Amino acid sequence: MAKANDWTKATANLTSLQNAAKSLRTEIKGKNKTELVQLDAKIAALKGAVTDKNRISAMRDANQVTLISANITKEFEPKVPVEVTLLDYYGRDLEIWSITGNTSQLKTTASEMRRTWNAVRPSILARGGTTQVQKFDGLVASVEAAKLSRDYAHLATPVLDEVDNLEKVFK
């Protein structure tokens, strides 16, 4: 919603997120307690960004919430592998860092995307996702070959769209 500058919906979604984070406290065990503290801190930062209508900060903070949440969900063994959620996170990272023109961060994101893709790729193939693997292989290669912020920006939406197709392999 921040990306679209829809601050009314962003505020409503933030309220839902805050409520979901509160309910998580009863379900989280052990090592994830530290991640809950990180989640609370990032949600507080997100609240500030939404209140200030700071688009880039809100997008970045919301994406960090996704990263922390993905790490927390490992404990619950979700149907869709955490790595697929991380690929979604990296796709949004491409959007965010291309807006700011931070090519150093974009290269880091590309590297992390490759590492994560290599980890989850075999499980997608094992579930018959040959077409999805071929498409995502090409996208990751294109992200790795990108040089300019606008190159990454053009790839962000196709990456995010294809992650949706990767999720379908597991549903």
N, C-alpha and C positions, 0 to 999 in steps of 0.2 A: 504494500500500500504506500510505503514511503517512496518507492520508485515512481509511482504514479501520482505522487503528491496528493493522495487521498487521505488527509489527516484525520477525518472523521472515522473512516474504517480502520486506519492505523491505530487510533485510540481504542476502538472497540476490540480489535485483535489483541492489543496489548493487555487489556483487561482479561480477556480469555486466557492469554498466556500466563499472566500472573496467577490466576486461579488454578490453572493446570500445574504450575510449578509448586504451589502450596500443597496440592494433593499428592504430588510426587514424594514429598517428605516421608510419608508413611510407607511407601513401597521401596525406597532406596535403602540398600544395605552397604556396610563396610566401606570400601575404598571410594565409592561414589559420593560419599558425604562431602568430600573435598570439592568434587565437581558441582555439587549442589550450591556450595558457597560461591563458586565461580558463576554459576547460572544466575543466582540472585544478584550478584554484582553486575552482570551483563544486562539483566532485565532492568535494573535501576538505571544503568547508562542509557538503555534504549528508551526508557520512560522520559529521561531528560531530553534526548534527541527528538522524540515525538512531540514533547511539549514545546520545544524550541523550533519545531518544524525544520530541523536540519536534515535534509534529504540524505546526504552521503553518510553522515554519522548514523542515522537510523538504519540505513541499508546495511552498513558494516556491522552495527551492533546486532541487528536481527539475524544476520548471517552467522555471527559468532554464537548466538543462541542455538542455531542449528547444529553447529559443530559440537558444542558442549552437550546438547541433547543426544546427538548421535553416539557420543562416547558413553553417555549414561545408559542408553538403551542396549548396549552390548550384553549387559547382565540379563536381559529379558529374552535374548535369542529371538529377535524379530524375524518374521517371515521373509521380509526383504532385507538382505544383508546390509549391515551398517556401511559398508564400502559404497553401496549404491547411493545412500544418503549423502555420503561424503562427496561423491561425484556431483551431486546436486549443489552442495556447498561450494565446490570448486567452480562450477558453472556460474554461480552468482558472484563468486570472487572475481571471475573474469569481467563481469559487468561492472562491478564496483571499481576495480583498479584501472580498468580502461577509461572510465569516466575521469579519474584523477590523473591519468597519464603515467602511473607508476609502473614503468616497464620492468624494473627490478622485481617488484612484487608479482607482476604477471608471469615472469619467468619462473619464480618460485612456485607459483600456483600451477603452472604447466608441469613442472617436475613432480609435484605432489599428486597431480591428477594422473600422471603416468604410473607412478608407484601404486596408487590405489586401484587403477584400472588393471594393472598386471595382477594384483591380488584377487580381484573379483572375477576377472575374465573366465577362468576355468569353470567356475560354478554356473556361469551363464551358459557356456557351451554345454555343460552337463545337463542343463534343463532344456536343451534344444534351441537356444537363442543364437543360432548361427548368423542369421541376418542382422540381428542387433549387434553382435560382436563385430561383424564386418563394418557396419556403419560407424560404430564407436571407435574402432581401430583407426579409421580414416580421420575422424574428428580429432582424436588425441594427436595423431601425427600432424595435423594442420595446426593445432594449438602449439605444439612443440616447434613448428617451423615459423610461427608468427614472429614478427620483428617490431611492429609498431602497435601502439595502443588501439588504433582503429582496426588493425587485423584481428586482435583479440576480441574487440567489441563485436565484430561481425560473426565471430564464432560462438559467442556466449549463448545466444538464443538457440542455435542448432544443438549445442551441447545439452542445454536444459531440456529441450524437446526430446532428445534421444534418451536422456536419463529417464524420462517418463516411460519410454518404451522398454527400458531395462527393468524398471519396476514391474511392468506387466508380466515379464517372464516368471516372476516369483508369485504372482497372484492367481 
